[in-house]
């Protein structure tokens, strides 16, 4: 009877260990499958960021801004006079 209890206990421990190993291996396989998908998504996001940076630089180009200023819908905009420009100086506060 004691031998049968020990045998059942050993089989049970072996089964739990095997299940844990297989479960861990399945999780690792799932991560290995996700890595290429996430890498592809990251690449597309980086490409989109590069494209948007190019669009921003193109829009902020002084020639483009001058062309926009000439359009009729922006006719109400004017260049500021020198007397309208206010210079603000920031004080640097250093702690001792």
NORRA-V873268 format. One record per pair of residues at least 6 apart in sequence whose ideal C-beta (glycine too) atoms are under 7 Angstrom apart, sorted by the first residue. I is the first residue (numbers start at 1). J is the second residue. If there is no record, write none. Layout:
I & J
I & J
This chain:
58 & 64
68 & 74
69 & 77
